[in-house]
């Protein structure tokens, strides 16, 4: 699912790059929520103005940037309807069942603990990407207390103890995130090779 989400994000960014306005992003999100086949005629009026253009551009992008089963889904649409293709691809590769949503939320709430401070930046960035994907796909926002607990869970043991002992100082997600990034930067600086004498 993650590789599909990454691919879908690239397609959306590409749509912006070829001049589609912000409405196209809203339209693509609308498509993923539909349970019946989409035609331009049944797109809501407030998104219909450029729906045909978005659909055509989307079909071309999906046709050129898919392989195997995904490409067969694209080719099976004889009307070159990119909006319906987008819906079908999401239905096949990014199905948001209740069970999967619970599983994704469970992974967000209890992320793996980092062994070293040097690994926390990548772990946090990956976790935040998963968080955005979960919130975008479900329409549910993760509570601040849950995010705070999750980032504490990622901290290496010594740092986690420090955060808990100084809870009044590190009381928000951003407080802890900033601390962890600052410490990771300091570790990078201290382990960087000394400049060579010339």
Secondary structure as the mmCIF struct_conf table of DSSP 4:
data_model
#
loop_
_struct_conf.conf_type_id
_struct_conf.id
_struct_conf.beg_label_comp_id
_struct_conf.beg_label_asym_id
_struct_conf.beg_label_seq_id
_struct_conf.end_label_comp_id
_struct_conf.end_label_asym_id
_struct_conf.end_label_seq_id
HELX_RH_AL_P HELX_RH_AL_P1 UNK A 2 UNK A 17
TURN_TY1_P TURN_TY1_P1 UNK A 18 UNK A 19
HELX_RH_AL_P HELX_RH_AL_P2 UNK A 22 UNK A 32
TURN_TY1_P TURN_TY1_P2 UNK A 33 UNK A 33
BEND BEND1 UNK A 35 UNK A 36
HELX_RH_3T_P HELX_RH_3T_P1 UNK A 40 UNK A 42
BEND BEND2 UNK A 43 UNK A 43
HELX_RH_3T_P HELX_RH_3T_P2 UNK A 45 UNK A 47
TURN_TY1_P TURN_TY1_P3 UNK A 49 UNK A 50
HELX_RH_AL_P HELX_RH_AL_P3 UNK A 51 UNK A 64
TURN_TY1_P TURN_TY1_P4 UNK A 65 UNK A 65
HELX_RH_AL_P HELX_RH_AL_P4 UNK A 68 UNK A 75
TURN_TY1_P TURN_TY1_P5 UNK A 76 UNK A 76
TURN_TY1_P TURN_TY1_P6 UNK A 78 UNK A 79
HELX_RH_AL_P HELX_RH_AL_P5 UNK A 82 UNK A 93
HELX_RH_AL_P HELX_RH_AL_P6 UNK A 98 UNK A 109
TURN_TY1_P TURN_TY1_P7 UNK A 110 UNK A 110
HELX_LH_PP_P HELX_LH_PP_P1 UNK A 111 UNK A 114
BEND BEND3 UNK A 115 UNK A 116
HELX_RH_3T_P HELX_RH_3T_P3 UNK A 117 UNK A 119
HELX_RH_AL_P HELX_RH_AL_P7 UNK A 120 UNK A 138
HELX_LH_PP_P HELX_LH_PP_P2 UNK A 141 UNK A 143
HELX_RH_AL_P HELX_RH_AL_P8 UNK A 144 UNK A 154
BEND BEND4 UNK A 155 UNK A 155
HELX_RH_AL_P HELX_RH_AL_P9 UNK A 157 UNK A 165
TURN_TY1_P TURN_TY1_P8 UNK A 166 UNK A 169
BEND BEND5 UNK A 170 UNK A 170
BEND BEND6 UNK A 172 UNK A 172
HELX_RH_AL_P HELX_RH_AL_P10 UNK A 173 UNK A 191
BEND BEND7 UNK A 192 UNK A 192
HELX_LH_PP_P HELX_LH_PP_P3 UNK A 193 UNK A 197
#
